[in-house]
Amino acid sequence: MKIIRASEFGNDTKMKISEIFVDGFFQWLNFFSKDKDKLAKAFSHMFNLKVFYVAVIDGEIAGITACTDGKVSSVHLESKELKKHLGFFMGTIAYSVLKREFEEKQYPFEIKKGMGMVEFVATSIKYRGQGVATAIMNYIFESTPYGVYALEVADTNTNAIKLYERLGYTEFVRIKQKHSKRSGVNHLVYMKYLKNNQ
């Protein structure tokens, strides 16, 4: 397994990242469509390859994670792309909801200088349980200049929380969600990792 920036991978990178993104976050994306192929095509335009890192196994992307300074967006949604693949009505809703969630996100804490925001941690179904997310995270810790890393995770995603705790993340904020019955998420949990115990 090797970890590289997504911009170094080569052909069709955005589509491959999108397929893993859709698999990883399907629980929340299936409102827009139950068709994973359609969703992958709809979102394939949005990834900023300069801030995404990918794990590569046997020439295939096995997992993805983005890391930014909180100012550069890891994704950029285009309304026309979403409408093209999801239809006018659902594409309009997806753009409105996800732009707010992804590009204009308000975190319940200040993103200070020297803090890296870790986003969109997902592993291909084929490679789950093989340490892919751990490898990407460790690579990010070693190769990016931040002293503190923060991420958001749903409280119901217990496997992810356990993984982050094993990597040294600790919870520092928990925000109750309004529509927990519909979303299946009771709280959004914010966790941080201090490099070299800063």
RODREN-494102 format. One record per residue (C-alpha): x, y, z; residue number from 1. Coordinates in nm, 4 decimals, always signed. Each point is the difference from the previous one (the first is absolute). Layout:
REM residues N
+----------+----------+----------+------+
!        u !        v !        w ! resi !
+----------+----------+----------+------+
!        X !        Y !        Z !  NUM !
...
+----------+----------+----------+------+
***
This chain:
REM residues 198
+----------+----------+----------+------+
!        u !        v !        w ! resi !
+----------+----------+----------+------+
!  +0.0000 !  +0.0000 !  +0.0000 !    1 !
!  +0.1272 !  +0.3472 !  -0.0808 !    2 !
!  -0.1510 !  +0.3363 !  +0.0895 !    3 !
!  +0.0155 !  +0.2895 !  -0.2460 !    4 !
!  -0.1775 !  +0.3270 !  -0.0674 !    5 !
!  -0.3046 !  -0.0618 !  -0.2180 !    6 !
!  +0.1385 !  +0.2463 !  -0.2582 !    7 !
!  +0.2885 !  -0.2448 !  -0.0637 !    8 !
!  -0.2173 !  -0.3043 !  -0.0695 !    9 !
!  -0.0825 !  +0.0470 !  -0.3693 !   10 !
!  -0.3039 !  -0.0845 !  -0.2106 !   11 !
!  -0.3592 !  +0.0113 !  +0.1181 !   12 !
!  +0.1050 !  +0.0824 !  +0.3567 !   13 !
!  -0.3076 !  +0.2077 !  +0.0834 !   14 !
!  -0.2399 !  -0.2765 !  -0.1039 !   15 !
!  +0.1886 !  -0.2599 !  +0.2054 !   16 !
!  +0.0025 !  +0.2306 !  +0.3039 !   17 !
!  -0.3701 !  +0.0682 !  -0.0524 !   18 !
!  -0.0864 !  -0.3716 !  +0.0014 !   19 !
!  +0.1751 !  -0.0436 !  +0.3375 !   20 !
!  -0.1590 !  +0.3205 !  +0.1323 !   21 !
!  -0.3488 !  -0.1255 !  -0.0978 !   22 !
!  +0.0589 !  -0.3419 !  +0.1593 !   23 !
!  +0.1350 !  +0.1582 !  +0.3175 !   24 !
!  -0.2742 !  +0.2591 !  +0.0417 !   25 !
!  -0.2941 !  -0.1768 !  -0.1692 !   26 !
!  -0.2036 !  +0.0079 !  +0.3223 !   27 !
!  -0.0239 !  +0.3802 !  -0.0419 !   28 !
!  +0.0126 !  +0.0255 !  -0.3798 !   29 !
!  -0.2752 !  -0.2509 !  -0.0816 !   30 !
!  -0.2624 !  +0.2710 !  +0.0566 !   31 !
!  +0.1098 !  +0.1463 !  -0.3360 !   32 !
!  +0.0010 !  -0.3352 !  -0.1829 !   33 !
!  +0.0077 !  -0.3706 !  +0.0866 !   34 !
!  +0.2167 !  -0.0606 !  -0.3102 !   35 !
!  +0.3686 !  +0.0013 !  +0.1031 !   36 !
!  +0.1253 !  +0.0326 !  -0.3601 !   37 !
!  -0.2171 !  +0.3054 !  -0.0559 !   38 !
!  +0.1226 !  +0.1561 !  +0.3261 !   39 !
!  +0.3650 !  -0.0710 !  -0.0857 !   40 !
!  -0.0411 !  +0.1744 !  -0.3378 !   41 !
!  -0.1846 !  +0.2916 !  +0.1620 !   42 !
!  +0.2749 !  +0.0661 !  +0.2570 !   43 !
!  +0.3081 !  -0.0894 !  -0.2053 !   44 !
!  +0.0559 !  +0.3638 !  -0.1044 !   45 !
!  +0.0360 !  +0.1398 !  +0.3505 !   46 !
!  +0.3278 !  -0.1300 !  +0.1479 !   47 !
!  +0.3026 !  +0.2282 !  +0.0456 !   48 !
!  +0.2738 !  -0.2516 !  -0.0847 !   49 !
!  +0.2722 !  +0.2189 !  +0.1527 !   50 !
!  -0.1325 !  -0.0591 !  +0.3544 !   51 !
!  -0.1151 !  -0.3619 !  -0.0331 !   52 !
!  +0.2304 !  -0.2900 !  +0.0850 !   53 !
!  -0.0579 !  -0.3494 !  -0.1347 !   54 !
!  +0.1222 !  -0.3448 !  +0.0980 !   55 !
!  +0.0959 !  -0.2049 !  -0.3062 !   56 !
!  +0.0007 !  -0.3813 !  +0.0028 !   57 !
!  +0.0780 !  -0.1953 !  -0.3200 !   58 !
!  -0.0455 !  +0.3176 !  -0.2058 !   59 !
!  -0.3465 !  +0.0642 !  +0.1454 !   60 !
!  -0.1200 !  +0.2748 !  +0.2340 !   61 !
!  -0.0847 !  -0.1811 !  +0.3246 !   62 !
!  -0.0829 !  +0.2973 !  +0.2227 !   63 !
!  -0.0288 !  +0.3790 !  +0.0150 !   64 !
!  +0.0440 !  +0.2824 !  +0.2512 !   65 !
!  +0.0240 !  +0.3771 !  -0.0407 !   66 !
!  +0.2048 !  +0.2336 !  +0.2186 !   67 !
!  -0.0195 !  +0.3795 !  -0.0259 !   68 !
!  +0.0833 !  +0.3093 !  +0.2019 !   69 !
!  -0.3730 !  +0.0737 !  +0.0361 !   70 !
!  +0.0218 !  +0.2857 !  -0.2525 !   71 !
!  +0.0454 !  -0.2011 !  -0.3195 !   72 !
!  -0.3096 !  -0.2051 !  -0.0800 !   73 !
!  +0.0515 !  -0.3707 !  -0.0639 !   74 !
!  -0.3025 !  -0.0055 !  -0.2307 !   75 !
!  -0.1680 !  +0.2426 !  -0.2390 !   76 !
!  -0.3583 !  -0.0778 !  -0.1037 !   77 !
!  -0.1423 !  +0.1036 !  -0.3364 !   78 !
!  -0.3752 !  +0.0268 !  -0.0247 !   79 !
!  -0.0118 !  -0.0898 !  -0.3711 !   80 !
!  +0.1893 !  -0.3282 !  +0.0572 !   81 !
!  -0.2340 !  -0.1066 !  +0.2790 !   82 !
!  -0.3092 !  +0.0876 !  -0.2067 !   83 !
!  +0.1398 !  -0.1865 !  -0.3018 !   84 !
!  +0.0312 !  -0.3266 !  +0.1933 !   85 !
!  -0.2679 !  +0.0272 !  +0.2688 !   86 !
!  -0.2655 !  +0.1946 !  -0.1919 !   87 !
!  -0.0978 !  +0.3648 !  +0.0435 !   88 !
!  -0.1965 !  -0.0366 !  +0.3235 !   89 !
!  +0.2293 !  -0.2371 !  +0.1923 !   90 !
!  +0.3129 !  +0.1653 !  -0.1425 !   91 !
!  -0.1200 !  +0.3377 !  +0.1287 !   92 !
!  -0.0656 !  -0.1418 !  +0.3471 !   93 !
!  +0.3371 !  -0.1833 !  +0.0055 !   94 !
!  +0.1825 !  +0.3203 !  -0.0957 !   95 !
!  -0.1771 !  +0.2070 !  +0.2650 !   96 !
!  +0.0418 !  -0.2535 !  +0.2833 !   97 !
!  +0.3526 !  -0.1207 !  -0.0772 !   98 !
!  +0.1490 !  +0.3417 !  -0.0824 !   99 !
!  -0.0972 !  +0.1069 !  +0.3514 !  100 !
!  +0.1292 !  -0.3256 !  +0.1491 !  101 !
!  +0.3269 !  -0.0281 !  -0.1971 !  102 !
!  +0.1106 !  +0.3438 !  -0.1209 !  103 !
!  -0.1571 !  +0.2413 !  +0.2486 !  104 !
!  +0.0243 !  -0.2220 !  +0.3052 !  105 !
!  -0.0085 !  +0.1756 !  +0.3345 !  106 !
!  +0.2073 !  -0.1896 !  +0.2549 !  107 !
!  -0.0819 !  +0.0410 !  +0.3717 !  108 !
!  +0.3592 !  +0.1060 !  +0.0667 !  109 !
!  +0.2554 !  +0.2371 !  -0.1489 !  110 !
!  +0.2336 !  -0.1473 !  -0.2612 !  111 !
!  +0.3266 !  +0.1508 !  +0.1178 !  112 !
!  +0.3248 !  +0.0385 !  -0.1893 !  113 !
!  +0.1873 !  -0.3283 !  +0.0101 !  114 !
!  -0.3169 !  -0.2126 !  +0.0099 !  115 !
!  -0.0708 !  -0.2531 !  -0.2745 !  116 !
!  -0.3592 !  -0.1027 !  -0.0744 !  117 !
!  -0.0313 !  -0.3683 !  -0.0909 !  118 !
!  -0.3031 !  -0.0766 !  -0.2179 !  119 !
!  -0.1646 !  -0.2731 !  -0.2088 !  120 !
!  +0.1770 !  -0.3013 !  +0.1517 !  121 !
!  -0.1258 !  -0.3011 !  -0.1998 !  122 !
!  +0.1262 !  -0.3405 !  -0.1113 !  123 !
!  -0.1061 !  -0.2037 !  -0.3023 !  124 !
!  -0.2278 !  -0.2904 !  +0.1009 !  125 !
!  +0.2536 !  -0.2395 !  -0.1545 !  126 !
!  +0.2804 !  +0.1157 !  +0.2306 !  127 !
!  -0.1772 !  +0.0581 !  +0.3312 !  128 !
!  +0.1634 !  -0.1470 !  +0.3095 !  129 !
!  +0.3489 !  +0.0155 !  -0.1543 !  130 !
!  +0.1319 !  +0.3112 !  +0.1776 !  131 !
!  -0.0564 !  +0.2344 !  -0.2950 !  132 !
!  -0.1452 !  +0.2937 !  +0.1987 !  133 !
!  +0.2732 !  -0.0383 !  +0.2641 !  134 !
!  +0.2715 !  +0.0106 !  -0.2687 !  135 !
!  -0.1428 !  +0.3152 !  -0.1606 !  136 !
!  -0.0410 !  +0.1739 !  +0.3362 !  137 !
!  +0.3561 !  -0.0838 !  +0.1049 !  138 !
!  +0.1299 !  +0.1274 !  -0.3344 !  139 !
!  -0.1908 !  +0.3271 !  +0.0482 !  140 !
!  +0.1421 !  +0.0403 !  +0.3518 !  141 !
!  +0.3536 !  -0.0501 !  -0.1337 !  142 !
!  -0.0194 !  +0.2043 !  -0.3210 !  143 !
!  -0.2146 !  +0.3055 !  +0.0823 !  144 !
!  +0.1171 !  +0.2955 !  +0.2087 !  145 !
!  -0.2784 !  +0.0183 !  +0.2593 !  146 !
!  +0.0463 !  -0.0372 !  +0.3745 !  147 !
!  -0.3649 !  -0.0850 !  +0.0677 !  148 !
!  -0.2465 !  -0.1998 !  -0.2112 !  149 !
!  -0.3778 !  +0.0135 !  +0.0451 !  150 !
!  -0.2840 !  -0.1992 !  -0.1528 !  151 !
!  -0.3747 !  -0.0483 !  +0.0237 !  152 !
!  -0.1676 !  -0.3402 !  +0.0372 !  153 !
!  -0.3560 !  -0.1156 !  +0.0674 !  154 !
!  -0.0443 !  -0.1488 !  +0.3477 !  155 !
!  -0.1685 !  -0.3039 !  -0.1571 !  156 !
!  +0.3119 !  -0.0757 !  -0.2086 !  157 !
!  +0.1586 !  -0.1951 !  +0.2846 !  158 !
!  +0.2552 !  -0.1806 !  -0.2205 !  159 !
!  +0.1418 !  +0.3331 !  -0.1189 !  160 !
!  +0.0084 !  +0.1409 !  +0.3535 !  161 !
!  +0.1928 !  -0.3062 !  +0.1222 !  162 !
!  +0.2456 !  +0.0363 !  -0.2885 !  163 !
!  +0.0595 !  +0.3689 !  +0.0751 !  164 !
!  +0.0472 !  -0.0735 !  +0.3711 !  165 !
!  +0.2593 !  -0.2666 !  -0.0866 !  166 !
!  +0.1825 !  +0.2603 !  -0.2101 !  167 !
!  +0.0102 !  +0.2373 !  +0.2991 !  168 !
!  -0.3016 !  +0.2230 !  -0.0658 !  169 !
!  -0.2052 !  +0.1180 !  +0.2980 !  170 !
!  -0.3493 !  +0.1504 !  +0.0056 !  171 !
!  -0.0175 !  +0.3702 !  +0.0833 !  172 !
!  -0.3481 !  +0.1137 !  -0.1140 !  173 !
!  -0.3331 !  -0.1809 !  -0.0445 !  174 !
!  -0.2967 !  +0.1695 !  -0.1709 !  175 !
!  -0.3545 !  -0.1364 !  +0.0273 !  176 !
!  -0.1780 !  -0.0388 !  -0.3344 !  177 !
!  -0.3547 !  +0.1268 !  -0.0580 !  178 !
!  -0.1286 !  -0.2660 !  -0.2396 !  179 !
!  +0.1612 !  -0.3036 !  +0.1603 !  180 !
!  -0.2866 !  -0.2395 !  -0.0808 !  181 !
!  +0.0218 !  +0.0817 !  -0.3715 !  182 !
!  +0.3798 !  +0.0148 !  -0.0276 !  183 !
!  +0.0815 !  -0.2811 !  +0.2422 !  184 !
!  +0.2556 !  +0.2296 !  +0.1681 !  185 !
!  -0.0544 !  +0.1168 !  +0.3596 !  186 !
!  +0.3140 !  +0.2120 !  +0.0328 !  187 !
!  +0.2824 !  +0.1206 !  -0.2229 !  188 !
!  +0.3228 !  -0.0743 !  +0.1827 !  189 !
!  +0.3098 !  +0.2145 !  -0.0536 !  190 !
!  +0.3330 !  -0.1626 !  +0.0747 !  191 !
!  +0.3542 !  +0.1295 !  -0.0096 !  192 !
!  +0.3486 !  -0.1419 !  -0.0175 !  193 !
!  +0.3027 !  +0.1850 !  +0.1351 !  194 !
!  +0.3195 !  -0.0699 !  -0.1916 !  195 !
!  +0.2967 !  -0.0501 !  +0.2342 !  196 !
!  -0.2366 !  +0.0675 !  +0.2956 !  197 !
!  -0.0173 !  +0.3721 !  -0.0766 !  198 !
+----------+----------+----------+------+
***
